[in-house]
Amino acid sequence: MKSTPREVITPFRPLPLTIPEGMGKNEFFNSSNNLKNLTEENGLLRTRENFLLYRKAIGHSLEFDTSIIFDTSQTILDPLGRPVRRDQLSKKESRIWSRMSQTIVDYMLEQYPDPEKHLVFCGEASLDPTWPINKPGVPSIRMIHNHFIVYPQEQLRQAKIADSNHPNLTDGGHHGLFLKHLGEVYQRFFEILNLTILQPISSDKSQLALTGYPQGLPSWEVTGGADSLKNPRFWQEYDLILKGFLDFYRTFFGLVATQKASIPKESYFPDQVENVLLFNNDFYRVAREVRLKVIDDPQFANEMRWHPAYKQLMYRDCKGRLIVTISQNSVGNAITELLGIVVKRIPDTEAYNAAEPALLAKLFEVCRRLIASDLGEPISNGFWPIQDAQTLED
């Protein structure tokens, strides 16, 4: 079967949403009240640290689809002051985040053991606070969040072939900027990371056979497979990849913005920034080209993400390998699209209702495992009353 991106149809059930008169949807979605609404209608579990596990009502997949969000909406009222990346979490918060993620991925791999039958992946996004001020469709949640998704491989095989020029697949040329134009220095900069569990894997070997994605992104195989996720060292290395990416991003766009070659104040690897990046002529050449394009092309300029924006994924390929990748993220693309999957959501209450019982049964099992590990308490809402939520503890 030809490797090509796929377009998946995902039904959803429209949910009632009360928006104050005179307030637009985007404005409401950026309010603290939106998180209150999300909790009341879709919340599954909350930890003492305010990590919220919730059902994705308008999600990516009806097979398995859930998210964790660090809900600081009631404690940090400034949306731009909320943590949106793992490096902004305290050590305790980061440990809880990793334990919850490991527990959910462990369940997914147990529930779906055959890589030829199911695509299993999770992905963290940081895009919301860097969304251009004048860009329509501002995202709904300006907080760190992690998605956990499963697709039946047969569904992907039967799906419509997606347009390879779909804007969220090409990302306007933004997400491949580093690798396409700075490939040598980009890869060399990542080599400075002290990784033992995560081993580099070439981009042609990290692609999904069905879709041919990810395309051209730096990737690492998880040696030891699922067992390595129980090792704290894995999560430390997962963080190192993010920190290296942040250094590269800040240094490059700082140069584009000001033409001043400098080491970012918050740099994690200052010596390597100075010796690998700021002593590389191609780094300056590409920064100059992007700077001139920003000045001359208002549409291109409107898409720029001056502060770090990324998506970091871990997925299982058809050979059963766990692979980690990270992408520069421009406006619009979803984590599924980094794997070549375009999701078309359609309102279809009947189809959603037919799939919901099986989906919720899996999410409740995830909740039970989290609760048993002292990682939260169940939430009651309009779809699962308190007596049902309490059974999660049984």
WOVENDA-V785126 format. One record per helix or strand of 2 or more residues. SS is the DSSP state (A for helix, B for strand). FROM is the first residue (numbers start at 1). TO is the last residue. If there is no record, write none. Layout:
BEGIN
ss: [SS,SS]
from: [FROM,FROM]
to: [TO,TO]
END
This chain:
BEGIN
ss: [B,A,A,B,B,B,A,A,A,B,A,B,A,B,A,A,B,A,B,A,A,A,A,A,B,B,A,B,A,B,A]
from: [6,25,32,43,51,64,79,86,91,118,128,145,153,160,167,177,198,203,219,225,232,270,281,298,310,322,335,341,349,377,386]
to: [12,29,42,46,55,70,81,88,111,126,130,152,158,161,173,190,201,206,222,230,258,277,296,302,316,328,338,347,372,378,393]
END
